[in-house]
């Protein structure tokens, strides 16, 4: 019952977030300079042609009527028609979403194991040599820009050595893993220090908790105390942070997908922004917002399953 209430609260929040995002996105796009009808028709198009295009897509209507039409179509499951591709936006999103989702999962798989290992190594002896090395490496990883690291790795491992492709998505699972290794690795290098610092701090804090002292007084071994008491109670803060980072990776795929020419949602967003493709930008913004809420909901449910106190 507590989990059902949690799901209900998150769904209500989802509706409010989607409404707010749709309003803000709609207004910002229509306030930006430029005419999508002229971009679609071309620089040499006549005024009659541009007027016909504006009438076809409803761009000649007052702003409030355009918004009402947009919301009505959205409730009916119609995100709109791409001005550039002349295809439904939903089809474009379905076509471009899989490289982004695969890349996100790839990054998480590359980042979580070393983050857990480094956190445990660092928290075992706070202030020790291993801890200092891990913290220094973590600071270095955080200060390196992802786009710069991506460019350097692409030039060295892709162009100079020829070990990995520097663009594309590949065919099949092996092809996806091969083509997206450098994009995933360059992003994981930034994500590992973030997760490591969070889990390390939680491990050190829980190691000094009263329940750990009680477990030692009962004669439990240090190994048993760590794996059965300290680590499970330290996971929740890092799990919540990982959920935020996953949502950020989905929405922030623009940088790494642009560097490596990955045909994902980030690439689609860049093309839509440059081409003033209103409906694609609106649809992608809603998808990014919904993915953030859904990932947060999944993390909350997992946290409630791990720790019943979260359900309250």
Backbone as a ProteinNet text record, in pm:
[ID]
protein_1_A
[PRIMARY]
XXXXXXXXXXXXXXXXXXXXXXXXXXXXXXXXXXXXXXXXXXXXXXXXXXXXXXXXXXXXXXXXXXXXXXXXXXXXXXXXXXXXXXXXXXXXXXXXXXXXXXXXXXXXXXXXXXXXXXXXXXXXXXXXXXXXXXXXXXXXXXXXXXXXXXXXXXXXXXXXXXXXXXXXXXXXXXXXXXXXXXXXXXXXXXXXXXXXXXXXXXXXXXXXXXXXXXXXXXXXXXXXXXXXXXXXXXXXXXXXXXXXXXXXXXXXXXXXXXXXXXXXXXXXXXXXXXXXXXXXXXXXXXXXXXXXXXXXXXXXXXXXXXXXXXXX
[TERTIARY]
82.6	0	86.2	194.9	283.4	347.4	383.5	442.2	340.9	215.6	111.3	93.2	97.2	87.5	206.4	323.6	443	429.9	381.1	361.6	258.2	149.6	45.5	100.4	180.2	238.9	329.8	410	502.9	428.6	318.1	241.5	176.9	130.5	74.9	184.6	303.7	415.9	451.9	443.4	473.6	380.5	251.1	155.2	187.4	219.2	252.9	380.8	481.2	607.9	588.1	512.7	492.1	416.1	317.4	243.5	333.9	411.7	502.4	607.3	665.2	766.4	707.3	586.5	523.6	498.2	453.7	427.8	556.8	658.3	785	849	853.2	914.1	839.5	708.6	627.5	655.2	658.6	678.7	820.2	919.7	1058.5	1084.9	1034.9	1057.8	991	870.6	800.4	851.1	922.3	982.4	1118.3	1177.9	1309.4	1298.1	1404.3	1399.4	1400.9	1345.3	1345.6	1205.6	1188.6	1059	1076	1017.4	1033	974	869.8	810.7	909.9	984.5	1084.4	1200.1	1240.8	1346.4	1302.5	1176.1	1125.2	1110.8	1068.1	1045.6	1173.4	1272.1	1394.5	1399.9	1520.3	1539.6	1473.2	1459.3	1406.3	1256.4	1191.5	1047.2	971.8	859.4	777.4	696.9	641.5	561	436.3	379.6	261.3	292.1	407.8	447.1	467.8	533.3	557.4	425	334.4	203.4	126.2	136.1	66.8	122.6	254.5	316.8	275.2	272.7	230.8	85.9	0.1	-138.7	-150.8	-68.2	-74	-41.3	57.6	101.1	41	-50.7	-116.2	-29.2	78	167.7	112.7	4.5	-55.9	-160.6	-190.6	-290.2	-230.3	-315.6	-263.4	-191.7	-103.4	-18.1	-100.3	-206.1	-284.1	-359.6	-402.2	-468.4	-369.4	-247	-144.7	-116.6	-113.9	-85.5	-201	-323.8	-439.2	-439.6	-410.7	-403.9	-293.5	-181.1	-67.5	-102.1	-163.1	-198.2	-304.3	-402.6	-507.1	-447.7	-358.5	-293.8	-206.1	-141.6	-55	-136	-250.1	-336.2	-388.7	-400.1	-445.4	-330.8	-210.2	-95.1	-24.5	-58.6	1.5	98	226.9	326.9	340.5	308.7	319.4	393.9	403.9	471.3	598.2	708.4	835.8	832.8	871.1	876.6	989.8	1095.7	1214.4	1205.5	1168	1165.6	1031.3	928.2	794	748.2	775.9	737.1	684.2	599.9	554.7	672.5	664.2	772.8	791.1	680.9	690.5	774.6	762.6	843.5	991	1020.3	1159.7	1220.6	1144.3	1195.9	1220.7	1129.3	1149.2	1271.6	1299.6	1413.7	1545.6	1548.6	1673.7	1695.7	1595.8	1608.7	1698	1704.5	1776.9	1926.8	1994.8	2136.6	2160.3	2072.4	2088	2067.3	1963.9	1938.5	2051.6	2097.9	2208.4	2334.1	2361.3	2479.3	2467.6	2349.2	2329.4	2353.2	2295.2	2316.8	2464.2	2527.6	2670.4	2754.5	2723.9	2798.4	2781.9	2658.5	2633.3	2709.1	2709.3	2780.2	2931	2984.5	3127.3	3162.9	3069.5	3100.9	3076.1	2969.8	2930.8	3033.6	3079.7	3176.1	3303.9	3373.9	3492.5	3460.2	3342.8	3305.4	3287.8	3221.8	3203.4	3338.1	3421.7	3552.2	3640.7	3646.5	3728.9	3674.6	3543.1	3484	3520.5	3509	3543.9	3691.8	3776	3920.5	3954.1	3888.3	3916.6	3863.2	3743	3680.3	3738.5	3810.1	3869.9	3969	4043.6	4142.8	4138.9	4042.6	4032.7	4160.4	4205.7	4327.5	4453.6	4441.4	4557.2	4604.7	4706.9	4764.3	4663.8	4593.6	4494.9	4384	4341.8	4236	4281	4403.2	4454.5	4466.6	4511.1	4525.4	4388.2	4292.7	4158.5	4098.4	4116.5	4060.2	4127.6	4259.6	4328.9	4286.3	4276.1	4230.5	4088	4004.6	3867.4	3859.1	3940.6	3941.6	3986	4087	4133.2	4022.9	3948.6	3839.9	3728.4	3701.3	3595.3	3633.5	3761.9	3805.7	3824.3	3829.9	3848.6	3714	3698.5	3571.5	3543.2	3416.9	3379.5	3403.5	3369.4	3385.2	3532.1	3620.2	3763.6	3818.8	3780.1	3825.7	3775.9	3652.1	3598.3	3676.2	3710.5	3787.5	3925.3	3993	4127	4124.5	4029.2	4018.9	3983.6	3899.5	3863.9	3984.6	4064.4	4181.5	4288.1	4309.6	4417.7	4378.3	4267.6	4227.7	4153.6	4089.8	4014.6	4093.5	4149	4217.1	4360.4	4436.6	4578.3	4598	4536	4555	4455.5	4339.9	4240.5	4174.5	4173.6	4116.1	3963.3	3908.5	3763.6	3712.4	3587.7	3527.4	3505.7	3504.3	3487.9	3351	3263.5	3128.9	3038.6	2908.5	2811.7	2768.6	2680.6	2617.6	2648.2	2686.4	2716.9	2592.2	2614.6	2507.2	2521.3	2411.5	2415.5	2477.7	2467.5	2518.1	2668	2742.8	2888.5	2924.3	2852.9	2880	2846.8	2736.7	2701	2807.8	2849.6	2951.6	3082.2	3117.3	3243.3	3235.9	3127	3116	3097.4	3028.4	2996.2	3092.2	3199.1	3290.7	3357.3	3410.6	3477	3379.6	3260.2	3165.8	3128.5	3106.3	3069.6	3185.2	3306	3421.3	3451.3	3444.5	3472.8	3369.9	3246.4	3144.2	3160.6	3196.8	3215.8	3332.1	3434.3	3548.2	3503.2	3401.6	3346.6	3250.8	3176.2	3074.3	3134.6	3242	3301.7	3341.7	3412	3447.7	3326.5	3218.7	3098.3	3039.2	3024.4	2968	3064.3	3193.6	3293	3292.6	3291	3292.4	3167	3053.1	2927.5	2928	2963.5	2961.7	3071	3184.7	3293.5	3249.9	3187.9	3143.3	3038.2	2947.8	2844.9	2904.8	3002.3	3066.5	3138.6	3209.6	3282.4	3184.7	3073.9	2974.2	2909.5	2868.9	2802.4	2897.3	3026.3	3122.4	3132.4	3093.4	3099.8	2962.2	2862	2727.5	2715.8	2610.7	2591.8	2562.8	2488.8	2455.4	2578.3	2680.4	2805.3	2880.1	2880.6	2943.1	2871.6	2738.2	2662.4	2694.3	2711.6	2745.6	2882.2	2977.6	3109.9	3101.3	3018.8	3004.8	2943.8	2865.2	2803.9	2897	3018.2	3118	3120	3051.4	3053.2	3189.2	3231.7	3360.4	3350.8	3467.7	3469.9	3418.9	3452	3404.3	3252.1	3194.1	3049.6	2982.3	3041.1	2985	2983	3091.2	3099.1	2997.6	2993.1	2910.3	2762	2730.7	2591	2530.4	2614.3	2562.4	2600.7	2730.9	2777.2	2739.5	2774.9	2751.2	2602.4	2514.8	2372.5	2312.8	2356.8	2303.6	2366.1	2470.5	2538.4	2498	2420.2	2390.8	2287.8	2191.5	2078.5	2117.9	2204.8	2240	2301.8	2390.5	2453.6	2354.6	2259.8	2156.5	2071.7	2034.8	1958.5	2041	2169.2	2256.6	2271	2279.9	2290.4	2165.3	2048.8	1926.4	1927.7	1975.2	1985.3	2084.4	2197.2	2297.9	2248	2171.9	2116.6	2021.2	1934.6	1844.5	1923	2030.5	2115.3	2182.4	2225.6	2290.7	2194.5	2068.9	1970.5	1944.4	1924.5	1897.5	2019.9	2136.3	2258.9	2343.9	2280.2	2355.3	2402.2	2368.3	2400.5	2551.1	2627.8	2771.6	2841.7	2827.8	2903.4	2852.2	2721.9	2670.6	2715.5	2734.5	2784.9	2930.3	3010.6	3153	3173.6	3097.5	3116.1	3013.5	2933.8	2834.8	2747.2	2697.2	2606.4	2465	2393.5	2258.4	2155.1	2165.3	2074.8	1988.1	1923.7	1833	1906.6	2030.5	2107.7	2134.4	2171.4	2192.6	2063.5	1953.7	1823.9	1787.2	1817.3	1787.3	1867.8	1995.6	2078.6	2023.9	1991.7	1936.4	1804	1720	1590	1606.7	1700.5	1723.5	1777.5	1872.5	1928.8	1826.6	1737.2	1637.6	1506.6	1499.9	1377.8	1259.1	1284.2	1179.3	1104.1	1001.4	931.1	884.8	815.7	749.6	850	961.9	1064.5	1126.4	1156.8	1215.1	1117.4	991.5	891.7	877.8	873.4	861.5	981.9	1101.6	1222.8	1229.2	1191.1	1191.9	1097.7	980.4	886.3	941.2	1008.2	1067.1	1176.8	1261.1	1366.9	1307.4	1203.5	1139.9	1074.6	1006.6	940.7	1043.2	1153.6	1256.7	1315.3	1330.1	1382.2	1287.8	1158	1061.1	1051.7	1052.9	1040.9	1163.2	1281.2	1402.7	1400.5	1358.2	1346.9	1245.6	1134.4	1034.2	1090.6	1162.6	1222.4	1322	1401.7	1498.4	1427.1	1319.7	1243.7	1183	1130.6	1072.5	1179.6	1294.4	1404	1454.2	1463.3	1505.5	1404.2	1275.2	1171.7	1177.2	1216.6	1230.8	1349.5	1457.6	1577.8	1556.9	1500.7	1482.4	1334.2	1260.6	1118	1089.2	1188.2	1163	1134.6	1180.9	1159.8	1014	936.3	797.6	707.9	752	666.4	645.5
-120.3	0	125.5	123.1	239.2	263.4	155	171.8	225.9	184.7	238.1	387.8	430.6	574.9	648.9	587	649	662.5	557.9	563.3	669.1	676.9	775.8	918	943.3	1076.7	1110.9	1015.2	1041.6	1063.3	991.3	1011.1	1149.2	1195.7	1332	1434.2	1411.2	1499.8	1495.3	1375.9	1362.4	1449.1	1447.7	1529.4	1678.2	1722.3	1863	1902.5	1815.6	1845.2	1852.9	1758	1757.5	1882.3	1925.1	2046	2168.4	2181.6	2295.6	2296.9	2179.1	2171.2	2206.2	2158.2	2186.7	2336.4	2403.3	2547.5	2624.5	2595.2	2667.8	2645.2	2521.5	2490.6	2558.4	2553.1	2614.9	2764.8	2831.5	2975.8	3013.7	2940.7	2973.7	2956.5	2849	2825.3	2931.7	2973.3	3071.1	3213.2	3235.7	3366.6	3379.6	3267.2	3272	3332	3400.3	3462.3	3356.9	3394	3303.1	3255.9	3213.9	3168	3025.8	2925.6	2787.9	2767	2841.8	2828.3	2870.9	2977.7	3022.4	2923.4	2869.9	2769.5	2645	2609.4	2491.4	2516.5	2635.1	2665.7	2703.3	2756.7	2799.8	2950.6	3001.5	3145.5	3207.8	3130.5	3186.3	3167.5	3115.6	3091	3224.2	3222.4	3342.2	3361	3481	3510.9	3424.2	3393.4	3308.1	3166.4	3114.5	2980.5	2975	3077.4	3081.5	3093.5	3175	3189.3	3058.1	2984.9	2855.8	2756	2756.2	2664.9	2701.7	2829.9	2873.3	2834	2843.7	2803.9	2652	2577.8	2431.7	2379.9	2440.7	2395	2476.1	2565.7	2641	2748.1	2786.4	2887.7	3029.1	3043.2	3174.6	3205.3	3106	3124.8	3201.5	3265.6	3328.9	3227.5	3278	3190.1	3101.6	3156.4	3076.5	2966	2989.1	2884.5	2774.3	2812.9	2713.3	2625.3	2685.6	2607.3	2512.3	2558.9	2472.3	2353.5	2382.8	2275	2176.5	2230.6	2144.4	2054.4	2109.7	2030.1	1926	1964.9	1869.6	1753.1	1783.4	1677.1	1590.1	1654.4	1579.2	1481.7	1523.5	1434.8	1319.2	1341.6	1236.4	1147	1174.1	1092.7	1139.2	1256.8	1311.3	1422.4	1396.1	1497.3	1602.3	1566.1	1660.9	1601.5	1680.9	1642	1722.8	1655.7	1724.3	1811.2	1937.7	2027.5	1990.9	1934.2	1904	1767.8	1665.1	1528.7	1490.4	1570.3	1539.7	1401.5	1372.9	1246.4	1277	1189.2	1209.9	1214	1304.1	1318.4	1190.4	1122.6	998.7	893.8	887	792.2	829.7	957.9	1002.3	969.6	993.9	967.3	818	735	590.5	546	611.4	575.2	614.5	731.2	783.9	751.2	695.5	677.2	559.5	456.9	336.1	357.6	430.1	457.2	531.5	626.2	699.9	608.9	525.4	433.2	331.5	279.5	182.5	247.9	370.1	441	467.1	502.5	528.1	402.7	290.7	164.2	124.8	147	115.9	195.8	323.3	408.5	358.7	324	275.5	145.1	55.3	-71.7	-51.5	48.9	76.8	153.7	230.5	319.6	258.2	179.7	131.5	36.1	-68.6	-160.2	-92.6	-11.5	54.9	154.4	219.2	313.5	240.9	125.4	47.6	-1.1	-52.9	-105.1	5.3	119.8	230	286.1	290.8	340.2	250.5	120.2	25.6	34.9	41.5	53	180.1	288.6	416.9	422.9	367	376.2	278.6	179.1	83.1	150.2	246.4	316.8	464.9	540.6	683.2	759.2	839.4	915.3	840.4	712.1	632.7	660	585	605.7	577.1	463.5	428.9	532.8	581.4	682.1	810.5	852.9	975.5	961.5	845.4	823.8	825.3	756.9	753.5	893.1	971	1106.2	1195.4	1184.3	1264.2	1226.4	1095.9	1051	1097.7	1094.5	1140.8	1288.3	1369.8	1513.5	1537.8	1462.4	1476.2	1438.5	1331.6	1290.4	1391.8	1459.7	1559.7	1687.1	1719.1	1845.1	1833.5	1712.5	1695.1	1710.2	1804.9	1818.6	1695.1	1654.1	1533.7	1550.7	1666.8	1686.1	1684.3	1742.9	1742.8	1601.6	1527.6	1389.7	1305.4	1329	1255.1	1282.5	1408.8	1443.2	1379.5	1385.6	1328.3	1177	1109.7	964.9	925.9	1005.7	977.5	990	1091.7	1111.1	1005.5	968.1	875.5	730.6	684.3	544.7	516.9	620.1	599.3	630.4	753.6	796.8	744.3	765.1	727.3	576.1	509.7	365.5	282.8	339.8	267.3	152.8	158	48.1	53.1	173	188.5	286.2	268.2	366.5	499.4	606	738.9	797.3	718	765.1	645.5	671.1	567.9	488.4	392.8	312.4	164.4	121.4	-18.5	-101.9	-227.6	-322.2	-440.7	-478	-589.3	-550.4	-640.7	-611.8	-586.9	-671.6	-653.7	-520.8	-486.6	-359.3	-240	-248.3	-138.8	-122.1	-232.2	-226.3	-168.5	-204.2	-156.6	-8.2	32.6	171.3	268.5	224.5	314.9	302.5	226.5	209	341	412.8	539.7	643.7	662.7	755.3	715.1	585.5	539.9	555.9	525.3	534.6	679.3	769.2	910.4	967.8	921.9	966.9	898.8	770.3	697.3	753.2	803	863.1	980.4	1052.1	1162.6	1111.9	1004.7	957	880.1	805.7	723.8	806.9	920.1	997.8	1048.4	1084.6	1133.7	1024.9	905.1	794.4	750.5	752.5	708.5	797	926.3	1018	1004.3	983.9	968.4	840.2	728.3	600.5	595.2	655	657.5	731.3	847.9	925.2	848.1	779.6	703.1	584.4	517.5	403.4	446.9	557.8	607.2	648.5	711.6	753.6	633	534.4	417.8	331.3	336	256	301.6	425.2	477.1	480.7	418.3	420.2	327.1	348.9	268.9	122.7	97.1	-41.9	-122.4	-55.7	-125.2	-159.6	-67.1	-95.4	-210	-212.5	-320.9	-454.8	-453.6	-577.7	-629	-537.7	-580.9	-637.2	-575.2	-623.9	-763.6	-797.6	-929.9	-1035.5	-993.8	-1089.2	-1111.6	-1029.8	-1046.3	-1006.7	-1075.1	-1045.8	-915.4	-854.1	-728.6	-748.2	-862.1	-890.3	-899.4	-969.5	-983.5	-849.8	-771.4	-639.7	-550	-555.2	-466.3	-505.3	-632.5	-674.7	-684.1	-711	-729	-608.3	-519.4	-406	-271.4	-248.4	-117.1	-90	-181.5	-157.5	-145.3	-235.8	-218.4	-87.7	-40.4	85.1	208.4	189.2	301.8	320.4	228.3	228.1	334.2	362.2	446.8	586.1	661.1	793.9	786.7	688.8	674.9	626.8	544.1	498.3	615.7	703.8	823.2	912.1	926.2	1005.8	941.9	808.4	739.5	762.9	764.3	792	929.6	1028.2	1164	1167.8	1096.3	1095.3	1025.2	917.8	848.4	939.8	1008.6	1103.8	1214.6	1258.9	1361.7	1309.2	1183.1	1125.8	1117	1081.3	1072.4	1210.3	1308.6	1443	1517.9	1480.3	1550.8	1477.3	1393.8	1315.6	1398.9	1527.2	1611.9	1618.7	1636.4	1659.4	1538.3	1425	1307.1	1254.2	1265.2	1218.7	1309.1	1436.1	1526.4	1498.4	1474.5	1446.8	1320.1	1215.6	1086	1058.1	1155.3	1139.5	1017.1	1003.7	894.1	935.8	856.7	895.9	875.9	953.9	941.8	1064.7	1073.7	1185.3	1317.9	1316.7	1440.3	1495.9	1409.6	1452.5	1503.6	1435	1479.7	1616	1639.3	1767.9	1880.9	1858.2	1961.1	1997.7	1895.6	1922.8	1996.7	1961.1	2027.6	2172.2	2198.8	2336.4	2422.5	2369.8	2447	2469	2372.5	2384.4	2443.4	2487.3	2546.2	2452.2	2324.3	2222.8	2218.3	2302.5	2322.5	2191.5	2111.5	1994.3	1889.6	1876.6	1781.8	1827.3	1956.2	2008.3	1991.5	2021.8	2004.9	1858.3	1769.9	1627.6	1574.8	1613.9	1568.2	1623	1747.9	1805.9	1730.9	1695.2	1617.4	1478.6	1418.3	1285.7	1292.8	1394.4	1409.4	1432.1	1514.6	1539.5	1413.2	1339.7	1216.8	1112.4	1101.9	1005.6	1038.8	1167.9	1207.7	1165.2	1189.3	1152.4	1001	928.2	782.4	718.7	770	717.7	745.4	865.7	898.9	809.5	781.1	691.3	551.2	501.7	368.1	361.9	466.8	470.3	476.4	555	563.4	428.4	357.3	225.7	126.6	132.1	43.1	76.7	206.2	246.6	203.5	212	167.4	17	-57	-201.3	-236.7	-157.9	-183.5	-140.7	-20.4	36.3	70.5	-3.7	24	161.4	226.2	357.7	461.3	436.4	531.1	535.5	428.5	422.5	518.3	561.6	646.8	781.7
0	0	0	77	81.4	-54.9	-125	-256.7	-356.5	-342.8	-430.7	-409.1	-283.2	-255.8	-314.5	-305	-362.1	-513.2	-579.7	-724.1	-760.8	-684.3	-712.2	-699.9	-595.8	-579.9	-697	-738.9	-849.1	-980.9	-1002.1	-1124.5	-1127.6	-1011.1	-1004.4	-1033.5	-978.2	-1007.8	-1155.3	-1215.3	-1357	-1440.8	-1409.5	-1484.6	-1470.9	-1350.1	-1330.2	-1401.9	-1396.6	-1464.3	-1615.1	-1670.5	-1813.9	-1859.7	-1782.3	-1818	-1813.6	-1707	-1696.4	-1806.4	-1835.9	-1940.1	-2075.9	-2102.9	-2232.7	-2249.5	-2142.6	-2151.6	-2174.4	-2094.1	-2105.4	-2241.8	-2286.5	-2416	-2529.8	-2526	-2631.2	-2639.9	-2525.8	-2526.5	-2569.1	-2519	-2552.9	-2701.5	-2758.1	-2900.4	-2986.6	-2950	-3031.3	-3008.4	-2898.7	-2875.5	-2941.1	-2980.5	-3044.2	-3183.8	-3229.7	-3362.9	-3473.4	-3589	-3702.6	-3736.6	-3860.5	-3909.6	-3961.7	-3895.4	-3943	-4081.8	-4117.1	-4250.3	-4358.4	-4333	-4430.7	-4439.5	-4325.8	-4328.4	-4404.6	-4391.4	-4460.2	-4609.9	-4646.2	-4787.6	-4861.3	-4789.1	-4854.5	-4869.2	-4890	-4896.6	-5019.8	-5127.8	-5252.2	-5265.3	-5163.5	-5171.1	-5173.6	-5240.8	-5249.5	-5121.8	-5106.8	-4988	-4984.6	-5102.6	-5106.5	-5058.7	-5097	-5053.9	-4903.1	-4848.9	-4703.9	-4629.6	-4681.5	-4616.5	-4620.2	-4730.4	-4739.6	-4639.8	-4622.4	-4524.9	-4383.4	-4354.2	-4221.3	-4194.5	-4296.2	-4279.1	-4263	-4336.4	-4330	-4190.7	-4127.2	-3995.5	-3881.3	-3911.9	-3806.5	-3744.8	-3812.1	-3757.7	-3772.3	-3847.8	-3865.3	-3758.9	-3673.8	-3568.8	-3452	-3369.8	-3247.8	-3159.4	-3075.4	-2995.9	-2903.3	-2844	-2749.4	-2821.1	-2945.3	-3020.8	-3060.4	-3094.7	-3125.9	-3004.6	-2886.9	-2766.2	-2734.4	-2747.9	-2722.3	-2819.3	-2945.7	-3044	-3009.7	-2966.4	-2930.4	-2812.4	-2708.3	-2590.7	-2625.2	-2706.4	-2746.1	-2824.8	-2917.7	-2994	-2904.2	-2805.8	-2714.8	-2630.9	-2582.9	-2505.2	-2589.8	-2719	-2809.8	-2856.6	-2807.3	-2845.3	-2970.1	-3019.7	-3141.2	-3101.5	-3109.7	-3072.3	-3181.2	-3303.5	-3413.4	-3531	-3635.8	-3759.9	-3773.5	-3800.4	-3816.8	-3941.2	-3925.6	-4039.8	-4134.6	-4080.5	-4160.2	-4227.8	-4151.3	-4204	-4264.5	-4239.7	-4288.4	-4240.7	-4115.9	-4053.6	-3914.2	-3860	-3721.8	-3624.6	-3529.3	-3432.1	-3350.3	-3320.6	-3243.4	-3315.4	-3448.6	-3524.4	-3520	-3529	-3521.7	-3385.9	-3281.4	-3147.3	-3128.5	-3176.9	-3166.9	-3246.4	-3357.7	-3439.5	-3373	-3309.9	-3256.1	-3108.6	-3040	-2896.2	-2858.4	-2943.3	-2903.4	-2888.3	-2977	-2950.3	-2819.3	-2785.2	-2660	-2539.1	-2542.5	-2431.7	-2418.5	-2530.5	-2526	-2469.5	-2512	-2461.6	-2312.5	-2265.2	-2122.4	-2039.7	-2083.8	-2012.3	-2017.2	-2129.5	-2146.5	-2046.7	-2033.7	-1939.7	-1796.9	-1759.2	-1623.6	-1597.9	-1694.9	-1678.4	-1665.2	-1733	-1722.3	-1595.9	-1543	-1431.9	-1294.9	-1278.3	-1145.4	-1083.6	-1154	-1089.5	-1038.9	-1121.2	-1064.9	-954.6	-961.4	-856	-723.1	-724.4	-600.9	-549.1	-638.7	-596.6	-538.1	-603.9	-554.9	-423.5	-409.4	-284.8	-167.5	-188.1	-80.7	-47.5	-150.6	-127.9	-52.5	-86.5	-22.7	119.9	142.1	274.1	374.4	330.2	422.4	517.7	465.8	547.1	512.1	567.2	534.2	568.7	473.9	493.5	458.3	426.4	390.1	249	208.9	75.5	-34.6	-23.3	-124.9	-131.3	-16.7	-12.8	-81.6	-54.5	-116	-267.1	-312.8	-457.2	-524.7	-463.3	-521	-527.3	-424.3	-422.7	-526.5	-542.4	-642.9	-784.1	-808.3	-939.9	-965.2	-860.1	-874.1	-907.6	-842.1	-872.3	-1016	-1060	-1198.6	-1296.7	-1265.5	-1353.8	-1361.7	-1250.4	-1249.3	-1323.4	-1324.5	-1385.9	-1537.1	-1590.8	-1734.6	-1805	-1895.7	-1968.2	-2052.5	-2052.9	-2126.2	-2275.7	-2330.4	-2474.5	-2514.5	-2430.2	-2461	-2453.4	-2349.5	-2336.2	-2453	-2493.8	-2607.6	-2734.9	-2758.6	-2878.5	-2874.7	-2759.3	-2747.7	-2764.4	-2702.2	-2715.4	-2858.5	-2921.8	-3060.6	-3152.6	-3133	-3217.7	-3192.9	-3065	-3033.3	-3062.7	-2998.2	-3012.6	-3144	-3198.2	-3321.2	-3446	-3454.3	-3575.9	-3580.7	-3473.1	-3474.7	-3470.2	-3371.9	-3355.5	-3435.7	-3464.2	-3541.7	-3467.5	-3334.8	-3256.8	-3254.7	-3254.9	-3241.7	-3346.9	-3390.8	-3481.8	-3409.7	-3486.3	-3428.2	-3460.5	-3521.4	-3551.4	-3574.3	-3568.7	-3599.2	-3477.7	-3504.1	-3399.5	-3413.1	-3532.9	-3555.5	-3580.7	-3613	-3640.9	-3547.2	-3479.7	-3386.8	-3254.1	-3156.1	-3021.8	-3022.5	-3091.9	-3096.4	-3162.7	-3270.1	-3336.9	-3249.4	-3174.3	-3084.1	-2975.7	-2916.5	-2811.3	-2865	-2987.3	-3046	-3080.6	-3144.6	-3188.2	-3072.1	-2967.6	-2857.4	-2739.6	-2755.7	-2641.8	-2603.8	-2699.7	-2668.1	-2612	-2669.6	-2607	-2465.3	-2442.4	-2308.6	-2210.9	-2255.5	-2166.4	-2129.1	-2225	-2194.9	-2098.3	-2104.3	-2009.4	-1875	-1875.6	-1749.8	-1669.3	-1737.2	-1666.4	-1580.4	-1626.1	-1546.1	-1439.5	-1468.3	-1375.2	-1257.5	-1279.2	-1173.3	-1051.7	-1066.7	-946.6	-869.4	-939.3	-871.5	-782	-836.3	-759	-649.4	-678.6	-580.6	-457.4	-477.7	-363.1	-278.6	-343.4	-269.4	-186.6	-248.9	-177.7	-71.8	-99.2	-0.4	125.6	108.7	224.7	304.3	235.3	305.1	379.7	321	386.3	513.8	507.2	625.1	734.3	695.3	794	861.6	784.7	842.1	924.6	892.4	968.5	1113	1141.2	1277.8	1344.7	1283.2	1338.7	1458.9	1537.8	1659.8	1629.4	1520.7	1491.5	1451.1	1398.3	1367.4	1496.4	1590.2	1720.1	1790.9	1780	1841.7	1775.6	1643.4	1573.1	1614.1	1633.8	1680.2	1822.1	1905.8	2043.6	2048.6	1946.2	1941.3	1882.6	1845.5	1798.1	1649.2	1570	1425.1	1368.8	1264.6	1201.6	1121.5	1098.6	1023.5	881.8	822.3	686.3	683.7	779.9	786.8	815	902.2	934.5	811.1	734.5	618	512.2	474.1	362.4	397.5	524.5	562.5	633.5	680.9	758.4	697.8	681.8	637.9	492.9	403.5	260.6	226.4	271.8	238.2	287.6	404.2	457.8	394.2	313.2	249.1	104.4	50.6	-92	-129.9	-42.1	-79.8	-130.8	-61.4	-115.3	-254	-274.9	-406	-510	-469.4	-562.3	-610.7	-520.3	-559.7	-652.7	-622	-707.8	-845.7	-849.4	-977.4	-1061.6	-998.2	-1071.9	-1135	-1059.9	-1114.1	-1230.3	-1215.3	-1320.2	-1446	-1429.8	-1546	-1621.8	-1548.6	-1613.3	-1682.9	-1620.2	-1681	-1807.5	-1806.5	-1923.5	-2041.7	-2013.8	-2121.8	-2182	-2095.7	-2144.3	-2192.1	-2140.1	-2176.7	-2277	-2359.3	-2457.7	-2575.4	-2576.5	-2691.3	-2713.8	-2606	-2619.5	-2678	-2610.4	-2652.7	-2786.3	-2812.9	-2941	-3055	-3027.7	-3130.4	-3161.3	-3056.6	-3076.1	-3157.2	-3126.7	-3191.5	-3301.2	-3338.7	-3446.8	-3424.1	-3302.3	-3269.1	-3307.2	-3383.7	-3427.5	-3316.9	-3211.1	-3097.6	-3080.6	-2964.4	-2937.8	-2931	-2883.1	-2878.1	-3016.4	-3109.8	-3247.7	-3308.7	-3281.2	-3332.1	-3275	-3148.3	-3085.5	-3149.6	-3174.8	-3236.7	-3374.6	-3454.7	-3587.1	-3581.5	-3483.3	-3470	-3426.4	-3337.7	-3293.5	-3406.8	-3481.5	-3592.5	-3702.8	-3722.4	-3827.4	-3781.6	-3656.5	-3601.5	-3617.8	-3596.2	-3607.7	-3475	-3462.2	-3336.3	-3272.7	-3350.6	-3293	-3245.7	-3314.3	-3270.9	-3139.8	-3128.9	-3004.7	-2888.9	-2911.7	-2806.7	-2766.3	-2864.8	-2834.6	-2758.4	-2799.1	-2730	-2588.5	-2570.4	-2436.4	-2344.2	-2394.6	-2314.1	-2284.3	-2380.9	-2358.9	-2252.5	-2260.4	-2160.4	-2021.2	-2013.2	-1884.2	-1829.8	-1916.7	-1871.9	-1828.9	-1900.8	-1862.5	-1726.1	-1697.7	-1566.4	-1455.5	-1474.4	-1371.5	-1357.7	-1468.6	-1462.6	-1398.3	-1429.8	-1366.2	-1216.6	-1179	-1036.7	-967.5	-1034.4	-977.5	-957.8	-1057.6	-1045.5	-930	-914.6	-803.7	-669.5	-660.9	-535.9	-499	-596.9	-569.8	-527.5	-592	-553.3	-414	-383.1	-249.1	-144	-176.2	-83.2	-61.9	-166.1	-151.7	-63	-74.7	5.1	149.1	167	300.4	320.3	400.9	420.5	476.4	540.4	597.2	489.5	365.2	256.3	214.3	241.9	198.6	274.9	392.6	473.1	409
[MASK]
++++++++++++++++++++++++++++++++++++++++++++++++++++++++++++++++++++++++++++++++++++++++++++++++++++++++++++++++++++++++++++++++++++++++++++++++++++++++++++++++++++++++++++++++++++++++++++++++++++++++++++++++++++++++++++++++++++++++++++++++++++++++++++++++++++++++++++++++++++++++++++++++++++++++++++++++++++++++

